[in-house]
Amino acid sequence: MANNFGIRNRRLPALLLTLLLVFSFSAYFIPATAQPVTKESLVNIGPVWIKVTVTLPTELVATNEYQVPVTILITEVEGAGLKVFYLKGLRITIGDTSTLEVVPDSPYSLSPGRPVSLTVKLTPRFFASQMVPGDIKDTTIKIDLSYYFEMNDGSPPSMGFYSAFTSIPVRVIAPRTYVYVEPYLKTDYDPFYIVRFYVDIWVKGEGFIENAQAEISGAPVQCYLLTTGKMNVEEKRTLEFLMNVSKLGPFARSQYSVTVKVTAVTPWGYTYSYSFPLNLVIKPVRETKVNLPSTVVANTYVPVSFTLNPPLDKDEQATVSITFENQPVYSGDFAPTVYASFPQGEGTVTVKIDSNKYSPSIVKLQVKSTTVQPRANLQVTANTLVIRVSPLYTSSNVEVRVTDQSGATVLATTLPDTAFTKTPVTIEGAATSEGVATLPLSLNPGNYKITVTYNTPAGQATASTSYMVQGAGGGTASPTPSLPILPILIILIVVALALVLIVIIRRRRAETE
């Protein structure tokens, strides 16, 4: 037991030291709050002795309001006696600049032994009105009484101010409240030409702001002034201003000198102020009409034509982009008619025309795309093979093969879809295009068979014909039709027999006569 007790005695100082260190560090990391102090003053106003008691904090933080209780008590009256004594109000001064006068609706009537209590509200705009964020100011508070009294001896009334406290030390702290502002601009063209002004406002540091406001001048926005209201630290707000150029129509100008002004006010009245000038250029709006049938053939070259008002200028540069359900299907330089390929299905087609002189034009249409079986046709004219395919599918090709009488291949080639000229057509009620391509032929005299195979994502189509080259002109061959020989011989024999019979009959008639 004695040994255990000795061990505990040796551990006790170490334990006490540890607790002391923990307490010291805790006191260091926990911020101390200023406790209110009570001040008393005994003042003599003529024959009247007054005790004034006030309780107020030793630190005033500019994000808080403080309720300061003041108690006034007449303790003694000298001479003939007091007829009336009125407390008309209080005057509180912080430092040399900020003064607050507290005037009740009616004066307080004081009499010996009966205290009067009132509460004075100290606001940040009063005690920290000329401080910037992060300022700390050590100053003093002065409290004056405004009074009026009469004595029973008929002496003239007395009135004025009397200092109850001339120098109460106080520290005023303005929090490190910082306001950040970032304006930016966005332009939308779908479904209307709208310019959007954005202002991001956020607060860092300590405390809060009472309000922030942004104002747009110089541009016909729908609402030129927007506010945030109270914002705490780490809070962010975005203010949005709209300028609908499409709706403005003739009221819209080509250029505006815009200014974005932002102000933010702290609880003690410090104001952050920002100004952002902007030269805003507005492109004129043009009317755009798009001719695209509601039903088209999928995966083919579909004609899309445009009508612009005003029309394209000679030196204007414009591009066309087309999407189907937000997937691009065409992009290129502007032309009155372009050819786009749409996947099979039904959805929204968005046509956008960009220009270096006019604002972008966006038109949306509903389109349904269907499939159609491919077809191929061919003919030979003047040593030239003419191939027609419909509809003209994208990612398609035409294989051409020419064989002689023995079956040997004398010509084989493949024409891609880009080798065909396009002509708008309608097939089975769906808009598409027909493709035409030509291929010169240079064949030796003889009989040939020409076969074309049209390979498309929707299947194959085949067409063939016979072709004969006569003579030995080498390169000047021309096709001649092959006539059936046996029928011609029979006709010639019949005609000859008829002529012989006619001659015999005429001779017999002549002999009988």
Residue pairs with C-beta under 8 A, 6 or more apart in sequence:
34 57
34 58
34 59
34 171
35 57
35 58
36 55
36 56
36 57
36 58
37 55
37 56
37 57
37 58
38 53
38 54
38 55
39 53
39 54
39 55
39 56
39 165
39 168
40 51
40 52
40 53
41 51
41 52
41 53
41 164
41 165
42 49
42 50
42 51
42 52
42 75
43 49
43 50
43 52
43 145
43 162
43 163
43 164
44 50
45 145
45 147
45 149
45 158
45 162
46 149
46 151
46 158
47 77
47 78
47 79
47 82
47 151
48 74
48 76
48 77
48 78
48 82
48 85
48 149
49 74
49 75
49 76
49 77
49 78
50 72
50 73
50 74
50 75
50 110
50 145
50 164
51 72
51 73
51 75
52 70
52 71
52 72
52 143
52 145
52 164
52 165
53 70
53 71
53 72
53 73
54 68
54 69
54 70
54 71
54 143
54 164
54 165
54 168
55 68
55 69
56 66
56 68
56 122
56 141
56 168
56 170
57 66
57 170
58 169
58 170
58 171
59 170
59 171
59 172
59 173
60 66
60 122
60 124
60 127
60 128
60 170
60 171
60 172
60 173
61 173
61 175
62 124
62 127
62 128
62 131
62 172
62 173
62 174
62 175
62 207
62 266
62 267
62 268
63 124
63 175
63 177
63 206
63 207
63 208
63 267
63 268
64 124
65 121
65 122
65 123
65 124
66 121
66 122
67 119
67 120
67 121
67 122
68 119
68 120
68 121
68 122
69 117
69 118
69 119
69 120
70 90
70 117
70 118
70 119
70 120
70 143
71 115
71 116
71 117
72 87
72 108
72 110
72 115
72 116
72 117
72 118
72 145
73 110
73 113
73 114
73 115
73 116
74 82
74 85
74 110
74 111
74 112
74 113
74 114
75 112
76 112
77 112
79 151
79 153
80 151
80 152
80 153
81 151
81 152
81 153
82 111
82 112
82 149
82 150
82 151
82 152
83 149
83 150
83 151
83 152
84 109
84 148
84 149
84 150
85 109
85 110
85 111
85 147
85 148
85 149
86 107
86 108
86 109
86 110
86 147
86 148
86 149
87 107
87 108
87 110
87 116
87 145
87 146
87 147
88 103
88 107
88 146
88 147
88 148
88 159
89 101
89 102
89 103
89 104
89 107
89 146
90 101
90 102
90 118
90 120
90 143
90 144
90 145
90 146
91 99
91 100
91 101
91 102
91 143
91 144
91 146
91 161
92 99
92 100
92 101
92 102
92 120
92 122
92 141
92 142
92 143
92 144
93 99
93 100
93 141
93 142
93 144
94 126
94 127
94 139
94 140
94 141
94 142
94 170
94 172
95 137
95 139
95 140
97 129
97 130
98 126
98 127
98 129
98 130
100 120
100 122
100 126
102 118
102 120
103 146
104 118
107 148
108 116
108 118
110 116
124 266
124 267
124 268
124 269
125 267
125 268
125 269
127 172
127 268
128 135
128 137
128 172
128 174
128 268
128 269
129 268
129 269
131 137
131 172
131 174
131 268
131 270
132 174
132 270
133 174
133 175
133 176
133 177
133 178
133 205
133 266
133 270
134 174
134 175
134 176
135 172
135 173
135 174
136 171
136 172
136 173
136 174
137 171
137 172
138 169
138 170
138 171
138 172
139 169
139 170
139 171
139 172
140 166
140 167
140 168
140 169
140 170
141 165
141 167
141 168
141 170
142 163
142 165
142 166
142 167
142 168
143 163
143 164
143 165
143 168
144 161
144 162
144 163
144 164
145 161
145 162
145 163
145 164
146 160
146 161
147 158
147 159
147 160
147 161
147 162
148 157
148 158
148 159
149 157
149 158
149 159
150 157
150 158
174 266
174 268
174 270
175 205
175 206
175 207
176 205
176 206
176 207
177 203
177 205
177 206
177 207
177 208
177 209
177 233
177 266
178 203
178 204
178 205
179 201
179 202
179 203
179 209
179 212
179 264
179 272
180 200
180 201
180 202
180 203
180 204
181 199
181 200
181 201
181 262
181 264
181 272
181 274
182 199
182 200
183 197
183 198
183 199
183 200
183 214
183 260
183 262
183 276
184 198
184 200
185 195
185 196
185 197
185 198
185 278
185 280
186 195
186 196
186 198
187 193
187 194
187 195
187 196
188 194
188 196
189 352
189 359
189 360
189 361
189 362
190 350
190 362
190 364
191 362
191 364
192 244
192 245
192 246
192 247
193 244
193 245
193 246
193 285
193 359
193 360
194 242
194 243
194 244
194 245
194 246
195 219
195 242
195 243
195 245
195 280
195 282
196 240
196 241
196 242
196 243
197 216
197 219
197 221
197 240
197 241
197 242
197 243
197 258
197 260
198 238
198 239
198 240
198 241
199 214
199 226
199 238
199 239
199 241
199 260
199 262
200 236
200 237
200 238
201 212
201 214
201 228
201 231
201 236
201 237
201 238
201 239
201 262
201 264
202 231
202 234
202 235
202 236
202 237
203 209
203 231
203 232
203 233
203 234
203 235
204 233
204 234
205 233
206 233
207 233
207 266
207 267
208 230
208 231
208 232
208 233
208 267
209 230
209 231
209 264
209 265
209 266
209 267
210 230
210 265
210 266
210 267
211 227
211 228
211 229
211 230
211 264
211 265
212 227
212 228
212 231
212 237
212 262
212 263
212 264
212 265
212 272
213 225
213 226
213 227
213 228
213 262
213 263
213 264
214 225
214 226
214 227
214 239
214 241
214 260
214 261
214 262
215 224
215 225
215 260
215 261
215 262
216 224
216 225
216 241
216 258
216 259
216 260
217 224
217 258
217 259
217 261
218 256
218 257
218 258
218 259
219 243
219 256
219 258
219 280
220 243
220 248
220 251
220 252
221 241
221 242
221 243
222 241
222 242
222 243
222 244
223 241
223 242
224 241
226 239
226 240
226 241
228 237
228 239
231 237
245 252
245 282
245 285
245 359
246 285
249 285
252 282
252 285
253 282
254 281
254 282
254 283
254 284
255 279
255 280
255 281
255 282
256 279
256 280
256 282
257 277
257 278
257 279
257 280
258 277
258 278
258 279
258 280
259 275
259 276
259 277
259 278
260 274
260 275
260 276
260 278
261 273
261 274
261 275
261 276
262 272
262 273
262 274
262 275
262 276
263 271
263 272
263 273
263 274
264 271
264 272
265 271
265 272
266 272
282 359
283 355
283 357
283 358
283 359
284 357
284 358
284 359
285 358
285 359
286 308
286 309
286 310
286 355
286 358
286 359
286 361
287 308
287 309
287 361
288 306
288 307
288 308
288 309
288 351
288 353
288 361
288 363
289 306
289 307
289 309
289 363
290 304
290 305
290 306
290 351
290 363
290 365
291 304
291 305
291 306
291 307
292 302
292 304
292 305
292 349
292 351
292 365
292 367
292 431
293 367
293 426
293 430
293 431
294 365
294 366
294 367
294 368
295 367
295 368
295 369
295 370
295 429
295 430
295 431
296 302
296 342
296 367
296 368
296 369
296 370
296 430
296 431
296 432
297 369
297 370
297 371
297 372
297 391
297 427
297 430
297 431
297 432
298 342
298 343
298 344
298 345
298 369
298 370
298 371
299 341
299 342
299 343
299 344
299 369
299 371
299 393
299 394
299 395
299 456
299 457
299 458
300 341
300 372
300 391
300 392
300 393
300 394
300 432
300 433
301 339
301 340
301 341
301 391
301 392
301 393
301 394
301 417
301 422
301 432
301 433
301 435
302 339
302 340
302 341
302 342
302 431
302 432
302 433
303 337
303 338
303 339
303 422
303 424
303 431
303 433
304 322
304 330
304 337
304 338
304 339
304 340
304 351
305 336
305 337
305 338
306 320
306 334
306 336
306 337
306 351
306 353
308 353
308 361
312 318
312 334
312 355
313 357
316 355
316 356
316 357
316 358
317 355
317 356
318 333
318 334
318 353
318 354
318 355
318 356
319 331
319 332
319 333
319 334
319 353
319 354
320 330
320 331
320 332
320 333
320 334
320 335
320 338
320 351
320 352
320 353
321 328
321 330
321 331
321 351
321 352
321 354
322 328
322 329
322 330
322 331
322 338
322 340
322 349
322 350
322 351
322 352
323 329
323 349
323 350
323 352
324 342
324 343
324 347
324 348
324 349
324 367
325 345
325 347
325 348
326 350
327 343
329 340
329 341
329 342
329 343
330 338
330 339
330 340
330 341
332 338
334 353
334 355
337 424
339 422
339 433
341 394
342 349
342 367
342 369
343 369
344 369
344 370
344 371
345 368
345 369
346 366
346 367
346 368
346 369
347 366
347 367
348 364
348 365
348 366
348 367
349 364
349 365
349 366
349 367
350 362
350 363
350 364
351 362
351 363
351 364
351 365
352 360
352 361
352 362
353 360
353 361
354 360
369 430
370 428
370 430
371 458
372 391
372 427
372 428
372 430
372 432
372 458
373 458
373 459
373 461
374 389
374 390
374 391
374 393
374 396
374 454
374 456
374 458
374 459
374 460
374 461
375 389
375 390
375 454
375 461
376 387
376 388
376 389
376 398
376 452
376 453
376 454
376 461
376 462
376 463
377 387
377 388
377 389
377 463
378 385
378 386
378 387
378 388
378 450
378 452
378 463
378 464
378 465
379 385
379 386
379 465
380 386
380 441
380 450
380 465
380 467
380 479
382 478
383 440
383 441
383 442
383 477
383 478
384 438
384 439
384 440
384 441
385 400
385 438
385 439
385 440
385 441
385 450
386 436
386 437
386 438
387 398
387 400
387 415
387 420
387 436
387 437
387 438
387 439
387 452
388 434
388 435
388 436
389 396
389 398
389 420
389 434
389 435
389 454
389 461
390 425
390 427
390 432
390 433
390 434
390 435
391 425
391 427
391 432
391 433
391 434
392 417
392 420
392 422
392 432
392 433
392 434
392 435
393 417
393 456
393 457
393 458
394 417
394 457
395 417
395 457
396 416
396 417
396 454
396 455
396 456
396 457
397 414
397 415
397 416
397 417
397 455
398 414
398 415
398 437
398 452
398 453
398 454
398 455
399 412
399 413
399 414
399 452
399 453
399 455
400 411
400 412
400 413
400 414
400 415
400 439
400 450
400 451
400 452
401 409
401 411
401 412
401 450
401 451
401 452
401 453
402 409
402 410
402 411
402 412
402 441
402 443
402 448
402 449
402 450
402 451
402 467
403 409
403 410
403 448
403 449
403 451
404 410
404 446
404 447
404 448
405 446
405 447
405 448
410 443
410 448
411 441
411 443
413 439
415 437
415 439
417 435
419 437
420 435
420 436
420 437
421 435
421 436
421 437
422 433
422 434
422 435
423 433
423 434
423 435
423 436
424 431
424 432
424 433
425 432
425 433
425 434
426 432
441 467
442 475
442 477
443 467
443 469
443 477
444 469
444 474
444 477
445 469
445 470
445 471
445 472
445 477
446 468
446 469
447 466
447 467
447 468
447 482
448 466
448 467
448 468
448 469
449 464
449 465
449 466
449 467
450 464
450 465
450 466
450 467
451 462
451 463
451 464
452 462
452 463
452 464
453 460
453 461
453 462
454 460
454 461
454 462
454 463
466 482
467 479
468 479
468 480
468 481
468 482
469 477
469 478
469 479
470 477
470 478
470 480
471 477
